[in-house]
């Protein structure tokens, strides 16, 4: 999904922020933004993390995850370099209340 994030303001969008390197090959470092707060009134908006363009702010990738809504997926985010040596930035997204850290590998063609 590319375009604008659908994260609601009460999700604490921006709680965690990390520069992850140049995900979309435009020469400008891109950002990973966490939104760790689940809103029980609007369960279609779970804990999330987005990769956004550092040059335009456009949404490049969106992740909804966490084992349970209260896991706070996205409360911690980090760029981890190019772990798998494919030339694309990799990053980690944490869920502290589930003891989960998800390592995401950059994938060619996944970014706008």
Secondary structure, 3 states (H helix, E strand, C coil): CCECCCCCHHHCCCCEEEEEECCCCCCCCEEEEEECCCCCCCCCCCCEEEEECCCCCCEEEEEECCCCHHHCEEEEEEEEECCCCCCCCEEEEEECCCCEEEEECCCCCCCC
